[in-house]
């Protein structure tokens, strides 16, 4: 057995659990950012892939774009960002009371601000833009229109993503703690319980799921008492919040675990730092999310979990079991409005059978110190904090005869292992032609043998890249040019006409795009999720005959060009 680290003892801190849910936030300072009742399709702290949701998502009544969005208080624009991904068109407004309001996925900005942004885009010849206007350049009064609701960036349904942040720390805070009113007299719902048998280091030895039944008041488990063949267990619960007038399954505000009347674990979705949001992958059951798109809140902490949402816990929420004595367990989930749902059942220790570890592994990787796996033609380097717990890793090498694969296939771990930090991969090619060296990338083999590019740079004879997922890696090449598909192109394109294209790259991804008319750069707006590139002619081009040229480059410098003669 190889070991990538010396065995360390796990120190368990025992402390009391306290709750101080609602801090003193101003209740009458902020108005709603919309003119209609708040209906939420997403709540603060909701579990999302690889991150916690940092705001609330407000649904428009018509499910369409264009509704006016209003400043929630007096303030000034401190930051504005335009991006084809993420928050899309996003506005940040600082307020005199020390908070910042954030309005994301906007369809458009106010005219004066939009003109300022466009000038900067032409100056820097870039659609992507992040600007920090001087204080007071773009002031707003409470209730002034700051934009229109849209679906820019990484979103597939029209809504306003709204945040309130502490201006100094930039930490987002649950907006519903500031007195914003949402009609909600519905309690959360509890769907399933998952139980983990744990060894003394809290390594999972086995799991079992139980469907939850709803009684007149509380939830319960069939049979009332669970007899478990383990010395200690951890629990997780699938819980969602529900609100009046919407069908969305949103995230709960808090969950508390009580054993024999004593609180031993709990969290509240009050605030967190963006730097810690990926610790969500330690908070939830990562394997359930990846394999079943199922979201379970753990009610015990993995040793490498540094999320700040937790109250002080006893034994990190792990429950020791006893023979002949049942422990009463209560799990309570609440929303911001104070509605609650409770699960009550009993746990008792049964016969503990010797654990036979049938899983195959040849490396043990720590979570709390750097480590490396030096393989046959590939090396992997992990910083401290790459994982959330001691990880039992299997590494093996296999051969691939496909002509576009230029190394062995290096398989490490499983895609169900959560990874917090990027780790470094170094692979030596086997038969890469010298002429294709500049086109080489490290590829990750996804489901159904689909390859995705991690990019990479050469350091001597090794290609080096970063990854954040366990699985299969190899070297391949990207020799194909991006594709440019005209969607709306005419021989006459005058003022008000929108020229548009779909641009795609099959493998390494789009690195850049640029368009000119008669050699002069023009702004092309990019909707990444729909791969759509477009420009609306504004009448600034003199009348006559012109030459339009669009150039698209991928991340391995394969270039495609489209040109069109037109008149206006």
C-alpha positions as CSV (number, residue, x, y, z in Angstrom):
1,X,0.0,0.0,0.0
2,X,1.4,3.4,-1.0
3,X,0.7,6.4,1.1
4,X,1.0,10.0,0.1
5,X,1.2,11.3,3.7
6,X,1.8,10.3,7.3
7,X,-1.3,9.2,9.2
8,X,-2.6,12.1,11.3
9,X,-4.9,12.1,14.2
10,X,-8.2,13.9,13.8
11,X,-8.8,16.4,16.6
12,X,-12.5,16.9,17.4
13,X,-13.5,20.2,19.1
14,X,-16.4,19.9,21.5
15,X,-18.3,23.1,22.1
16,X,-21.8,24.2,22.7
17,X,-24.3,25.0,20.0
18,X,-25.9,28.4,20.0
19,X,-28.3,30.1,17.6
20,X,-28.4,33.8,16.8
21,X,-30.3,33.7,13.5
22,X,-31.5,37.2,12.8
23,X,-28.8,39.9,13.3
24,X,-29.7,43.5,13.4
25,X,-30.1,44.6,9.8
26,X,-32.0,47.8,8.8
27,X,-35.6,46.8,8.2
28,X,-37.1,49.9,6.5
29,X,-34.1,51.2,4.5
30,X,-34.4,49.2,1.3
31,X,-37.4,49.0,-0.9
32,X,-38.1,46.1,-3.4
33,X,-36.2,46.3,-6.7
34,X,-39.4,45.5,-8.6
35,X,-42.9,47.1,-8.6
36,X,-44.8,43.9,-8.1
37,X,-44.9,41.3,-5.2
38,X,-41.8,39.3,-4.7
39,X,-42.0,35.8,-6.1
40,X,-38.8,33.9,-5.8
41,X,-37.4,31.2,-8.0
42,X,-34.2,31.0,-5.9
43,X,-33.3,31.8,-2.3
44,X,-30.1,32.9,-0.7
45,X,-27.6,30.1,0.1
46,X,-29.5,27.6,-2.1
47,X,-27.3,24.7,-3.2
48,X,-26.1,25.0,-6.7
49,X,-23.4,23.1,-8.7
50,X,-20.1,24.1,-7.1
51,X,-21.4,27.2,-5.3
52,X,-23.9,28.6,-2.9
53,X,-26.5,31.0,-4.4
54,X,-25.4,34.5,-3.3
55,X,-28.8,36.3,-3.7
56,X,-32.4,35.9,-4.4
57,X,-33.9,35.3,-7.9
58,X,-37.1,37.4,-8.5
59,X,-39.5,36.1,-11.1
60,X,-41.4,38.5,-13.5
61,X,-45.2,38.0,-13.6
62,X,-45.1,37.6,-17.4
63,X,-42.1,35.3,-17.5
64,X,-40.6,37.8,-20.1
65,X,-37.8,40.4,-20.1
66,X,-38.1,44.2,-20.0
67,X,-39.7,44.9,-16.6
68,X,-38.2,48.0,-15.0
69,X,-35.7,47.5,-12.1
70,X,-35.5,50.1,-9.4
71,X,-32.8,51.3,-7.0
72,X,-33.6,49.9,-3.6
73,X,-32.2,53.1,-1.9
74,X,-30.2,56.2,-2.6
75,X,-26.7,55.5,-3.9
76,X,-24.2,55.6,-6.7
77,X,-22.8,53.2,-9.3
78,X,-19.6,51.8,-7.9
79,X,-19.1,49.0,-10.4
80,X,-20.6,47.8,-13.6
81,X,-19.8,44.6,-15.5
82,X,-20.7,43.3,-18.9
83,X,-20.0,39.6,-19.6
84,X,-21.4,36.9,-21.9
85,X,-21.3,34.5,-19.0
86,X,-21.9,34.7,-15.2
87,X,-24.0,37.6,-14.1
88,X,-24.2,39.1,-17.7
89,X,-25.1,42.8,-17.5
90,X,-24.6,43.5,-13.8
91,X,-24.9,46.8,-11.8
92,X,-23.4,47.5,-8.3
93,X,-24.8,50.4,-6.3
94,X,-23.2,51.6,-3.1
95,X,-25.4,53.1,-0.4
96,X,-24.4,55.5,2.4
97,X,-25.4,53.0,5.1
98,X,-22.5,50.6,4.2
99,X,-24.3,48.2,2.0
100,X,-24.1,47.5,-1.8
101,X,-27.1,46.3,-3.9
102,X,-26.4,44.2,-6.9
103,X,-28.7,43.7,-10.0
104,X,-27.7,40.9,-12.3
105,X,-28.8,39.5,-15.7
106,X,-30.1,42.9,-16.8
107,X,-31.4,43.3,-20.3
108,X,-30.1,46.9,-20.5
109,X,-28.7,49.8,-18.4
110,X,-30.0,53.4,-18.1
111,X,-29.1,55.4,-21.3
112,X,-26.3,57.5,-19.8
113,X,-24.6,54.5,-18.2
114,X,-25.1,52.4,-21.4
115,X,-23.4,55.2,-23.4
116,X,-20.5,55.3,-21.0
117,X,-20.0,51.6,-21.2
118,X,-20.2,51.6,-25.0
119,X,-17.5,54.3,-25.2
120,X,-15.2,52.2,-23.0
121,X,-15.9,49.1,-25.1
122,X,-14.8,50.9,-28.2
123,X,-11.8,52.5,-26.5
124,X,-10.6,49.0,-25.3
125,X,-12.0,47.1,-28.3
126,X,-13.7,44.5,-26.1
127,X,-17.3,43.5,-25.4
128,X,-16.4,42.1,-21.9
129,X,-16.1,45.1,-19.6
130,X,-15.7,45.8,-15.9
131,X,-15.7,49.4,-14.9
132,X,-15.5,51.3,-11.6
133,X,-16.9,54.8,-12.1
134,X,-15.9,57.5,-9.8
135,X,-18.2,58.1,-6.8
136,X,-21.2,60.2,-7.7
137,X,-20.7,60.0,-11.5
138,X,-23.9,57.9,-11.8
139,X,-26.1,58.7,-8.8
140,X,-29.5,57.1,-8.1
141,X,-32.4,58.1,-5.8
142,X,-34.5,55.4,-4.1
143,X,-37.0,54.2,-6.7
144,X,-35.0,55.4,-9.8
145,X,-34.9,53.0,-12.6
146,X,-31.5,51.3,-12.8
147,X,-32.2,48.9,-15.7
148,X,-34.5,46.4,-17.2
149,X,-35.0,42.8,-16.2
150,X,-33.4,40.3,-18.6
151,X,-31.6,37.0,-19.1
152,X,-28.1,38.1,-20.0
153,X,-25.2,35.9,-18.9
154,X,-25.5,32.4,-17.6
155,X,-29.2,32.1,-17.1
156,X,-32.0,30.3,-19.1
157,X,-35.0,32.1,-17.7
158,X,-35.9,35.8,-17.4
159,X,-35.4,36.9,-13.8
160,X,-33.5,39.5,-11.6
161,X,-30.7,38.1,-9.5
162,X,-30.6,40.5,-6.6
163,X,-28.0,40.8,-3.8
164,X,-27.2,42.9,-0.8
165,X,-23.5,42.9,0.2
166,X,-21.5,44.5,2.9
167,X,-19.6,47.2,1.0
168,X,-16.3,46.8,2.9
169,X,-16.0,43.0,2.9
170,X,-18.1,42.3,-0.2
171,X,-19.8,39.4,1.6
172,X,-23.3,38.8,0.4
173,X,-26.0,38.8,3.0
174,X,-29.5,37.2,2.8
175,X,-31.7,40.0,1.3
176,X,-34.7,38.7,3.1
177,X,-33.1,39.7,6.4
178,X,-33.6,43.4,5.4
179,X,-37.3,43.5,5.6
180,X,-38.1,42.7,2.0
181,X,-41.6,41.1,2.1
182,X,-42.3,37.7,0.5
183,X,-45.7,36.1,1.1
184,X,-44.8,32.8,2.7
185,X,-46.8,30.8,5.2
186,X,-45.7,27.4,3.8
187,X,-43.2,25.3,5.7
188,X,-40.2,23.6,4.2
189,X,-40.6,20.0,3.1
190,X,-38.4,17.1,4.1
191,X,-38.1,14.3,1.5
192,X,-35.3,11.8,2.4
193,X,-32.8,11.0,5.1
194,X,-29.4,9.6,4.4
195,X,-27.4,7.8,7.1
196,X,-23.6,7.3,6.9
197,X,-21.8,4.7,9.0
198,X,-18.5,6.3,10.0
199,X,-15.1,5.0,11.3
200,X,-13.2,6.9,14.0
201,X,-11.7,9.2,11.4
202,X,-15.2,9.8,10.1
203,X,-14.6,7.9,6.9
204,X,-17.8,6.6,5.4
205,X,-18.1,2.8,5.6
206,X,-21.6,2.5,4.2
207,X,-24.8,4.5,3.6
208,X,-28.5,4.0,3.5
209,X,-31.4,6.2,2.5
210,X,-34.9,6.4,4.0
211,X,-38.0,8.0,2.6
212,X,-39.7,10.3,5.0
213,X,-43.4,10.2,5.8
214,X,-45.5,13.2,6.8
215,X,-47.7,12.9,9.9
216,X,-50.2,15.5,11.2
217,X,-47.4,17.7,12.4
218,X,-44.0,16.2,12.0
219,X,-42.2,13.9,9.6
220,X,-41.2,10.4,10.7
221,X,-39.5,7.2,9.4
222,X,-41.4,3.9,9.0
223,X,-40.6,1.9,12.1
224,X,-39.8,4.8,14.3
225,X,-36.4,3.4,15.4
226,X,-33.3,2.7,13.2
227,X,-31.0,0.0,14.5
228,X,-27.6,0.6,12.9
229,X,-24.6,-1.7,12.9
230,X,-22.1,1.1,13.5
231,X,-20.4,2.9,16.5
232,X,-21.1,6.3,15.1
233,X,-23.2,7.8,12.3
234,X,-23.6,11.0,10.3
235,X,-26.9,12.2,8.8
236,X,-28.0,14.2,5.8
237,X,-31.4,15.4,4.8
238,X,-33.0,16.4,1.5
239,X,-35.0,19.6,2.3
240,X,-36.6,22.3,0.2
241,X,-38.4,25.5,1.0
242,X,-41.8,26.3,-0.6
243,X,-43.5,29.7,-0.9
244,X,-47.0,30.9,-1.8
245,X,-47.7,31.6,-5.5
246,X,-44.7,29.8,-6.9
247,X,-43.9,26.1,-7.7
248,X,-40.2,26.4,-7.2
249,X,-38.3,24.1,-4.8
250,X,-36.1,26.7,-3.1
251,X,-33.4,26.3,-0.4
252,X,-34.2,26.4,3.3
253,X,-32.8,29.1,5.6
254,X,-31.6,26.8,8.4
255,X,-31.3,23.2,9.5
256,X,-30.7,22.1,13.1
257,X,-29.8,18.6,14.5
258,X,-30.9,17.9,18.0
259,X,-30.0,14.6,19.8
260,X,-31.7,13.8,23.1
261,X,-32.8,17.4,23.4
262,X,-29.3,18.9,22.9
263,X,-28.5,20.8,19.7
264,X,-25.3,19.3,18.2
265,X,-25.2,20.8,14.7
266,X,-26.8,23.6,12.7
267,X,-26.4,26.2,10.0
268,X,-28.1,29.3,8.9
269,X,-27.9,30.9,5.4
270,X,-27.3,34.4,6.7
271,X,-24.0,35.3,5.0
272,X,-20.8,33.9,3.6
273,X,-17.7,35.0,1.7
274,X,-17.3,34.3,-2.0
275,X,-13.9,32.8,-1.3
276,X,-15.6,30.0,0.6
277,X,-18.6,29.3,-1.5
278,X,-17.1,26.2,-3.2
279,X,-17.0,24.5,0.2
280,X,-20.6,23.8,-0.7
281,X,-19.2,20.5,-2.1
282,X,-18.3,19.5,1.4
283,X,-21.6,20.7,2.8
284,X,-23.7,18.6,0.5
285,X,-23.4,14.9,-0.5
286,X,-21.3,15.4,-3.6
287,X,-21.8,11.9,-5.0
288,X,-25.6,12.3,-4.9
289,X,-25.4,15.6,-6.7
290,X,-23.1,14.3,-9.5
291,X,-24.8,11.0,-10.1
292,X,-28.4,11.7,-9.3
293,X,-28.7,15.6,-9.3
294,X,-30.0,15.1,-5.8
295,X,-29.2,17.7,-3.1
296,X,-28.7,16.4,0.5
297,X,-27.6,18.8,3.3
298,X,-25.1,17.1,5.5
299,X,-25.8,17.4,9.2
300,X,-22.2,16.7,10.1
301,X,-19.0,18.4,9.0
302,X,-16.2,16.9,6.9
303,X,-12.9,17.8,8.5
304,X,-11.8,20.0,5.6
305,X,-15.0,22.0,5.4
306,X,-14.3,25.7,6.1
307,X,-17.7,27.2,5.4
308,X,-18.7,29.9,7.9
309,X,-22.4,29.2,8.0
310,X,-22.3,26.8,10.9
311,X,-22.9,27.3,14.6
312,X,-20.6,25.6,17.1
313,X,-21.1,21.8,16.9
314,X,-20.6,18.9,19.2
315,X,-18.5,16.1,17.6
316,X,-18.9,18.0,14.3
317,X,-22.5,16.6,14.3
318,X,-21.4,13.0,14.4
319,X,-23.7,10.9,16.6
320,X,-22.1,8.1,18.8
321,X,-24.5,5.1,19.2
322,X,-25.1,2.8,22.1
323,X,-26.4,-0.8,22.4
324,X,-29.6,-1.0,24.3
325,X,-30.2,2.8,24.4
326,X,-32.1,4.6,21.7
327,X,-31.2,8.2,21.0
328,X,-34.0,10.6,20.1
329,X,-33.1,12.6,17.0
330,X,-34.8,15.7,15.7
331,X,-34.0,17.6,12.5
332,X,-35.6,21.0,12.1
333,X,-35.6,23.0,8.9
334,X,-36.8,26.6,8.8
335,X,-37.3,29.4,6.3
336,X,-36.7,33.1,6.8
337,X,-40.4,33.6,7.6
338,X,-40.1,31.2,10.6
339,X,-42.1,28.4,9.1
340,X,-40.6,25.1,10.1
341,X,-40.7,21.3,9.5
342,X,-39.4,18.7,11.9
343,X,-38.3,15.1,11.5
344,X,-38.3,12.9,14.7
345,X,-37.0,9.4,15.0
346,X,-34.7,7.2,17.2
347,X,-31.2,5.7,16.6
348,X,-29.8,2.6,18.4
349,X,-26.6,0.7,17.8
350,X,-26.9,-2.9,16.5
351,X,-24.3,-5.6,15.9
352,X,-21.2,-4.0,14.4
353,X,-19.6,-6.4,11.8
354,X,-16.0,-6.1,10.8
355,X,-15.6,-3.7,7.9
356,X,-14.3,-5.3,4.7
357,X,-13.1,-2.6,2.4
358,X,-13.8,-3.8,-1.1
359,X,-12.9,-0.5,-2.8
360,X,-9.7,-0.5,-4.8
361,X,-7.1,2.2,-4.1
362,X,-3.3,2.5,-4.1
363,X,-2.8,6.0,-2.8
364,X,-4.1,7.8,0.3
365,X,-4.2,11.5,-0.2
366,X,-4.5,13.9,2.8
367,X,-6.7,17.0,2.9
368,X,-4.5,19.0,5.3
369,X,-1.1,18.9,3.7
370,X,0.4,19.0,0.1
371,X,0.9,15.7,-1.7
372,X,1.8,14.2,-5.0
373,X,1.2,11.1,-7.1
374,X,4.1,10.3,-9.4
375,X,2.8,8.0,-12.1
376,X,4.0,6.3,-15.3
377,X,4.2,9.2,-17.7
378,X,2.1,11.6,-15.6
379,X,2.4,13.4,-12.3
380,X,-0.3,14.9,-10.1
381,X,0.3,17.6,-7.5
382,X,-2.2,18.5,-4.8
383,X,-2.0,21.6,-2.5
384,X,-3.2,21.5,1.1
385,X,-7.0,21.9,1.1
386,X,-7.5,20.2,-2.3
387,X,-9.8,17.7,-0.7
388,X,-12.2,17.9,2.3
389,X,-11.2,14.6,3.9
390,X,-8.6,11.9,3.6
391,X,-9.2,10.5,0.1
392,X,-8.5,6.9,-1.0
393,X,-7.4,7.2,-4.6
394,X,-6.9,4.6,-7.3
395,X,-4.4,5.5,-10.1
396,X,-3.8,3.4,-13.2
397,X,-2.6,3.7,-16.7
398,X,-4.1,2.3,-19.9
399,X,-3.4,2.6,-23.6
400,X,-5.6,4.2,-26.3
401,X,-5.1,3.4,-30.0
402,X,-7.2,6.3,-31.3
403,X,-5.0,8.4,-33.7
404,X,-5.8,11.7,-32.0
405,X,-4.6,10.5,-28.6
406,X,-0.9,11.1,-28.0
407,X,-0.3,9.7,-24.5
408,X,-1.4,7.0,-22.2
409,X,-4.8,7.4,-20.5
410,X,-4.1,8.3,-16.9
411,X,-7.0,7.5,-14.6
412,X,-7.1,8.9,-11.1
413,X,-9.9,8.8,-8.6
414,X,-13.5,9.0,-9.5
415,X,-15.7,11.9,-10.7
416,X,-17.7,11.5,-7.5
417,X,-14.8,12.7,-5.4
418,X,-15.3,16.4,-4.6
419,X,-12.3,18.6,-5.4
420,X,-11.9,22.1,-3.8
421,X,-8.7,23.5,-5.4
422,X,-7.3,23.0,-8.8
423,X,-4.6,20.4,-8.9
424,X,-1.7,20.3,-11.4
425,X,-1.4,17.6,-14.0
426,X,1.9,16.9,-16.0
427,X,1.7,14.4,-18.8
428,X,4.5,13.3,-21.2
429,X,3.4,12.5,-24.7
430,X,4.2,9.3,-26.5
431,X,4.0,9.9,-30.2
432,X,3.1,13.6,-30.7
433,X,4.3,15.0,-34.1
434,X,6.5,18.0,-33.6
435,X,4.3,20.0,-36.0
436,X,1.3,19.5,-33.7
437,X,3.0,20.5,-30.5
438,X,1.4,23.9,-30.4
439,X,-2.0,22.4,-30.9
440,X,-1.7,19.9,-28.0
441,X,-4.0,20.0,-24.9
442,X,-4.6,17.9,-21.9
443,X,-8.0,16.4,-22.3
444,X,-10.5,15.2,-19.7
445,X,-12.6,12.2,-20.7
446,X,-16.2,12.8,-19.7
447,X,-19.1,10.4,-19.8
448,X,-19.6,8.6,-23.1
449,X,-16.0,9.1,-24.0
450,X,-16.5,12.8,-24.8
451,X,-13.3,14.8,-24.5
452,X,-13.1,18.3,-23.0
453,X,-10.0,20.5,-23.1
454,X,-8.1,21.7,-20.1
455,X,-5.6,23.6,-22.3
456,X,-2.0,23.3,-21.1
457,X,1.4,24.8,-21.6
458,X,4.7,23.1,-22.3
459,X,7.4,22.9,-19.6
460,X,10.2,21.0,-21.3
461,X,8.8,17.7,-22.5
462,X,5.8,17.8,-20.2
463,X,2.4,19.4,-21.0
464,X,1.0,21.0,-17.8
465,X,-2.6,21.9,-17.0
466,X,-4.9,22.4,-14.1
467,X,-8.0,20.3,-13.3
468,X,-10.8,20.4,-10.7
469,X,-12.4,17.0,-11.4
470,X,-11.1,13.5,-10.9
471,X,-11.2,11.1,-13.8
472,X,-9.3,10.1,-17.0
473,X,-6.7,12.4,-18.6
474,X,-4.6,12.3,-21.8
475,X,-3.0,14.5,-24.4
476,X,-4.8,15.2,-27.7
477,X,-4.7,17.9,-30.3
478,X,-7.1,20.5,-31.5
479,X,-6.6,20.9,-35.3
480,X,-10.1,22.2,-36.2
481,X,-11.0,25.8,-36.8
482,X,-14.0,27.4,-35.1
483,X,-17.2,27.5,-37.1
484,X,-18.9,30.8,-38.1
485,X,-22.6,30.4,-39.2
486,X,-24.4,33.5,-40.6
487,X,-27.8,34.0,-39.0
488,X,-28.8,37.4,-40.3
489,X,-26.6,38.9,-43.0
490,X,-27.8,40.9,-46.0
491,X,-26.3,42.8,-48.9
492,X,-27.9,46.0,-47.5
493,X,-27.4,46.6,-43.8
494,X,-28.2,50.1,-42.8
495,X,-29.1,51.9,-39.6
496,X,-31.1,49.7,-37.3
497,X,-30.1,46.4,-39.0
498,X,-28.7,43.7,-36.7
499,X,-26.1,41.4,-38.2
500,X,-25.8,38.1,-36.3
501,X,-23.8,34.9,-36.3
502,X,-23.5,31.7,-34.4
503,X,-19.9,30.9,-33.5
504,X,-18.7,27.6,-32.0
505,X,-15.6,25.6,-31.4
506,X,-15.8,21.9,-30.9
507,X,-13.0,21.4,-28.5
508,X,-10.6,24.0,-27.0
509,X,-13.1,26.8,-26.9
510,X,-13.4,30.3,-28.3
511,X,-10.5,32.5,-27.2
512,X,-11.4,35.7,-29.1
513,X,-13.5,37.3,-31.8
514,X,-13.2,40.6,-33.6
515,X,-15.2,42.3,-36.3
516,X,-14.3,45.3,-38.6
517,X,-16.0,47.4,-41.2
518,X,-13.5,48.7,-43.7
519,X,-10.7,47.8,-41.2
520,X,-12.2,49.7,-38.3
521,X,-13.2,47.7,-35.2
522,X,-16.9,47.5,-34.4
523,X,-18.6,46.2,-31.2
524,X,-20.0,42.6,-31.4
525,X,-22.1,41.6,-28.5
526,X,-21.8,38.0,-27.4
527,X,-24.5,35.8,-25.9
528,X,-22.4,32.8,-24.9
529,X,-25.1,30.4,-23.8
530,X,-26.7,30.6,-27.3
531,X,-23.3,31.0,-29.1
532,X,-24.7,34.1,-30.7
533,X,-22.7,37.1,-31.8
534,X,-24.4,40.3,-33.1
535,X,-24.1,44.0,-33.9
536,X,-26.8,46.6,-34.4
537,X,-25.8,49.2,-36.9
538,X,-26.3,52.7,-35.4
539,X,-25.9,54.9,-38.5
540,X,-22.3,56.0,-37.7
541,X,-20.9,54.2,-40.8
542,X,-20.9,56.6,-43.8
543,X,-23.3,55.6,-46.7
544,X,-21.8,53.5,-49.4
545,X,-20.2,50.2,-50.1
546,X,-18.3,48.5,-47.2
547,X,-16.5,45.3,-46.3
548,X,-17.4,43.5,-43.1
549,X,-14.9,41.0,-41.7
550,X,-15.3,38.7,-38.7
551,X,-12.4,36.7,-37.2
552,X,-12.8,34.0,-34.6
553,X,-9.8,32.3,-32.8
554,X,-9.9,29.3,-30.6
555,X,-7.7,28.5,-27.6
556,X,-5.1,26.7,-29.9
557,X,-4.9,29.6,-32.3
558,X,-7.0,28.0,-35.0
559,X,-8.6,30.9,-36.9
560,X,-11.7,31.2,-39.0
561,X,-12.7,34.3,-41.0
562,X,-15.9,35.5,-42.6
563,X,-16.2,38.5,-44.9
564,X,-19.2,40.2,-46.6
565,X,-19.5,43.1,-48.9
566,X,-22.5,45.3,-48.1
567,X,-24.1,48.6,-48.7
568,X,-26.0,51.0,-46.4
